[in-house]
């Protein structure tokens, strides 16, 4: 009797380069079949050939532009149709920067389509399928800029604040379902992301720049440790805990039946 070996299968967006490529390579190395999503079919096919031969896994390519509704729906349909996809890496995203008074609204809209709407749609499709299966893992990638205010970064920073909040709500809804949801918060990572955004890695002090390899290893290790929030370079997780505690104190005071004393005449 021949036994069929069922391997875990991960779908990775933005898989053709940078963080997405490193995730795909690590997952292939640890025995995951892959569904690789990016715009360029030639790059995806080259990776499929490389990973398939090196790690003896099945690699499917799904060329799709997540900046379009058609591209997003193609990937969402793929997630919804296959219970074997038990991991989603929502990695696709980019930065379109500019001061608010000078915003290029076409560029802003295109970025929000990928960073916000595509991530939300794919998270929804994966969550529904995984809850029904009683298992699965979703990793959503935010950014350290969600905690910072910088001129020219309002649009991108806000898009990653959305990822932060959306994913934390997902984590509450995933409790007790068998689905794990990780929020990954990178700092500056040594990929071509910055060149695409019109910046240069050389503008950052070397001690602030992490390799994509280290980032991905930390994320996957955090899954093993059951850490739902992974901020790879944060020395003490208690700093995140303090952030959440401060947030809870503010939340407790935002809806009351009277204004705070400082707003009364005379203080």
C-alpha positions as CSV (number, residue, x, y, z in Angstrom):
1,X,0.0,0.0,0.0
2,X,1.4,3.4,-1.1
3,X,1.1,6.2,1.5
4,X,0.5,9.7,0.2
5,X,2.6,12.3,2.0
6,X,0.7,15.5,2.5
7,X,3.1,18.4,2.9
8,X,2.1,21.8,4.3
9,X,1.6,24.4,1.6
10,X,2.3,28.1,1.9
11,X,1.2,30.9,-0.3
12,X,3.6,33.9,-0.4
13,X,2.8,37.2,-1.9
14,X,5.6,39.5,-3.2
15,X,7.6,36.3,-3.6
16,X,9.9,37.2,-6.4
17,X,12.4,39.2,-4.4
18,X,13.3,40.5,-1.0
19,X,11.5,39.3,2.1
20,X,9.0,37.2,0.2
21,X,11.8,35.3,-1.6
22,X,13.5,34.6,1.6
23,X,10.3,33.3,3.2
24,X,9.7,31.1,0.2
25,X,13.2,29.6,0.3
26,X,13.1,28.9,4.1
27,X,9.7,27.3,3.8
28,X,10.8,25.1,0.9
29,X,13.9,24.1,2.8
30,X,11.6,22.9,5.7
31,X,9.4,20.9,3.4
32,X,6.6,23.2,2.5
33,X,5.0,23.1,-1.0
34,X,4.6,26.6,-2.3
35,X,2.3,28.9,-4.2
36,X,4.3,31.9,-5.3
37,X,2.6,35.2,-6.1
38,X,4.1,38.2,-7.8
39,X,3.6,40.2,-11.0
40,X,6.4,38.8,-13.1
41,X,5.9,35.2,-14.3
42,X,9.5,34.8,-15.5
43,X,11.0,35.5,-12.0
44,X,8.5,33.3,-10.4
45,X,9.2,30.4,-12.8
46,X,13.0,30.8,-12.1
47,X,12.3,30.5,-8.4
48,X,10.0,27.6,-8.9
49,X,12.7,25.7,-10.8
50,X,15.3,26.6,-8.2
51,X,13.4,25.6,-5.1
52,X,11.7,22.6,-6.7
53,X,15.1,21.1,-7.7
54,X,16.9,22.0,-4.5
55,X,14.3,21.0,-2.0
56,X,12.1,18.4,-3.8
57,X,8.9,20.3,-3.1
58,X,6.0,21.3,-5.4
59,X,6.1,25.0,-6.4
60,X,3.1,26.5,-8.2
61,X,3.4,30.0,-9.6
62,X,0.5,32.4,-9.6
63,X,1.4,35.6,-11.5
64,X,-1.0,38.4,-10.3
65,X,-0.8,42.1,-9.9
66,X,-2.2,42.9,-6.4
67,X,-2.6,46.5,-7.5
68,X,-5.7,45.4,-9.5
69,X,-9.0,43.9,-8.4
70,X,-8.6,41.1,-10.9
71,X,-5.2,40.1,-9.5
72,X,-6.4,40.2,-5.9
73,X,-9.5,38.1,-6.7
74,X,-7.4,35.5,-8.5
75,X,-5.3,35.0,-5.4
76,X,-8.3,35.1,-3.0
77,X,-10.0,32.4,-5.1
78,X,-6.9,30.3,-5.0
79,X,-6.8,30.6,-1.2
80,X,-10.5,29.8,-0.9
81,X,-10.4,26.8,-3.2
82,X,-7.6,24.8,-1.5
83,X,-7.8,23.6,2.1
84,X,-4.2,22.4,1.7
85,X,-2.9,26.0,1.8
86,X,-2.3,26.3,5.5
87,X,0.0,29.3,5.6
88,X,-0.4,32.8,4.1
89,X,2.5,35.2,4.1
90,X,1.0,38.6,3.3
91,X,4.3,40.2,2.3
92,X,3.4,42.3,-0.8
93,X,3.6,46.0,-0.2
94,X,5.6,49.1,-1.1
95,X,6.0,52.8,-0.1
96,X,4.7,55.8,-2.0
97,X,5.9,58.8,-0.1
98,X,5.2,62.5,-0.2
99,X,4.2,65.4,2.0
100,X,0.4,65.7,2.5
101,X,0.2,69.1,0.8
102,X,2.0,67.6,-2.2
103,X,0.5,64.1,-2.5
104,X,0.3,62.3,-5.7
105,X,-3.2,60.8,-5.2
106,X,-2.9,58.3,-8.0
107,X,0.3,56.9,-6.4
108,X,-1.4,57.0,-3.0
109,X,-4.4,55.1,-4.2
110,X,-2.3,52.5,-5.9
111,X,-0.2,51.9,-2.8
112,X,-3.3,51.6,-0.6
113,X,-4.8,49.1,-3.0
114,X,-1.8,46.8,-2.3
115,X,-0.9,47.6,1.3
116,X,-4.4,47.8,2.6
117,X,-7.1,46.4,0.4
118,X,-5.2,43.4,-1.1
119,X,-3.9,42.4,2.4
120,X,-7.5,42.6,3.8
121,X,-9.0,40.6,1.0
122,X,-6.4,37.9,1.2
123,X,-6.6,37.8,5.0
124,X,-10.3,37.3,4.8
125,X,-10.2,34.5,2.2
126,X,-7.5,32.7,4.1
127,X,-9.1,33.2,7.5
128,X,-12.4,31.8,6.3
129,X,-10.8,28.7,4.8
130,X,-8.5,28.1,7.8
131,X,-11.2,28.5,10.4
132,X,-13.3,25.9,8.5
133,X,-10.3,23.6,8.5
134,X,-9.5,24.3,12.2
135,X,-5.9,25.1,11.4
136,X,-3.6,27.5,9.6
137,X,-1.2,30.4,9.9
138,X,-1.3,33.9,8.6
139,X,1.6,36.3,8.8
140,X,0.9,40.0,8.1
141,X,3.8,42.3,7.7
142,X,3.5,45.8,9.1
143,X,6.4,48.3,9.6
144,X,8.2,50.0,12.4
145,X,7.1,53.3,10.8
146,X,3.6,52.5,12.3
147,X,5.1,53.8,15.5
148,X,6.8,56.9,14.0
149,X,5.8,60.2,12.5
150,X,8.0,61.6,9.8
151,X,7.4,64.3,7.1
152,X,6.5,62.7,3.8
153,X,5.5,59.3,5.3
154,X,1.8,60.0,6.2
155,X,0.4,57.7,3.5
156,X,2.8,54.8,3.9
157,X,2.9,55.0,7.7
158,X,-0.9,55.1,7.9
159,X,-1.1,52.0,5.6
160,X,1.1,50.1,8.0
161,X,-0.9,51.4,11.0
162,X,-3.9,49.8,9.3
163,X,-2.0,46.5,9.0
164,X,-1.1,46.8,12.7
165,X,-4.7,47.3,13.8
166,X,-6.3,45.0,11.3
167,X,-4.1,42.1,12.3
168,X,-4.6,42.6,16.0
169,X,-8.4,42.4,15.4
170,X,-7.7,39.2,13.4
171,X,-5.8,37.8,16.4
172,X,-8.8,38.3,18.7
173,X,-11.2,36.7,16.2
174,X,-8.8,33.7,15.7
175,X,-8.8,32.8,19.4
176,X,-10.0,29.2,19.8
177,X,-10.2,28.5,16.1
178,X,-6.8,26.7,15.6
179,X,-5.6,29.5,13.4
180,X,-2.5,31.4,14.3
181,X,-2.1,35.1,13.2
182,X,1.3,36.7,13.5
183,X,2.0,40.5,13.3
184,X,5.5,41.0,12.0
185,X,7.0,44.5,12.5
186,X,10.3,45.0,10.6
187,X,12.5,47.9,10.8
188,X,14.9,48.8,8.0
189,X,15.6,45.6,6.0
190,X,18.4,45.2,3.4
191,X,16.3,44.7,0.3
192,X,15.5,46.7,-2.9
193,X,12.3,48.1,-1.2
194,X,14.1,51.3,-0.4
195,X,15.5,51.9,-3.9
196,X,12.0,51.4,-5.3
197,X,10.7,54.0,-2.8
198,X,13.3,56.5,-3.9
199,X,15.6,56.0,-0.9
200,X,19.1,54.5,-0.5
201,X,20.1,52.0,2.2
202,X,23.4,53.9,2.5
203,X,21.3,56.7,4.2
204,X,20.8,54.5,7.2
205,X,23.4,53.7,9.9
206,X,24.5,50.1,9.4
207,X,23.4,49.3,13.0
208,X,19.8,50.0,12.0
209,X,19.7,47.7,8.9
210,X,18.8,44.0,9.3
211,X,19.1,41.3,6.7
212,X,16.0,39.8,5.2
213,X,17.4,36.4,6.3
214,X,17.5,37.4,10.0
215,X,14.0,38.9,9.8
216,X,12.5,35.7,8.4
217,X,14.3,33.4,10.8
218,X,13.0,35.6,13.7
219,X,9.4,35.4,12.3
220,X,9.5,31.7,12.0
221,X,11.1,31.2,15.4
222,X,8.4,33.4,16.9
223,X,5.8,31.1,15.5
224,X,7.5,28.2,17.3
225,X,7.5,30.3,20.5
226,X,3.8,31.2,20.1
227,X,4.7,34.9,19.9
228,X,1.8,36.6,18.1
229,X,3.7,39.9,17.8
230,X,7.2,39.6,16.3
231,X,9.4,42.8,16.4
232,X,12.7,41.1,15.6
233,X,15.1,43.8,16.9
234,X,13.1,44.8,20.0
235,X,15.4,43.8,22.9
236,X,12.6,43.4,25.5
237,X,9.1,42.2,24.6
238,X,8.0,43.9,27.8
239,X,8.3,47.2,25.9
240,X,5.5,46.0,23.6
241,X,3.5,44.9,26.7
242,X,4.0,48.4,28.1
243,X,2.7,49.9,24.8
244,X,-0.4,47.7,25.0
245,X,-1.0,48.7,28.7
246,X,-0.7,52.4,27.9
247,X,-3.1,51.9,25.0
248,X,-5.6,50.2,27.3
249,X,-5.4,53.2,29.7
250,X,-6.2,55.6,26.9
251,X,-9.0,53.4,25.7
252,X,-10.6,53.4,29.1
253,X,-10.9,57.1,29.0
254,X,-12.0,57.9,25.5
255,X,-15.7,57.5,26.0
256,X,-17.2,59.0,29.2
257,X,-20.2,61.1,30.0
258,X,-18.3,64.3,30.8
259,X,-15.2,66.1,29.5
260,X,-11.9,66.0,31.4
261,X,-11.4,68.7,34.1
262,X,-8.7,70.4,32.1
263,X,-11.3,71.6,29.6
264,X,-13.4,73.4,32.2
265,X,-12.9,77.2,32.5
266,X,-10.4,77.9,35.1
267,X,-8.7,74.5,34.8
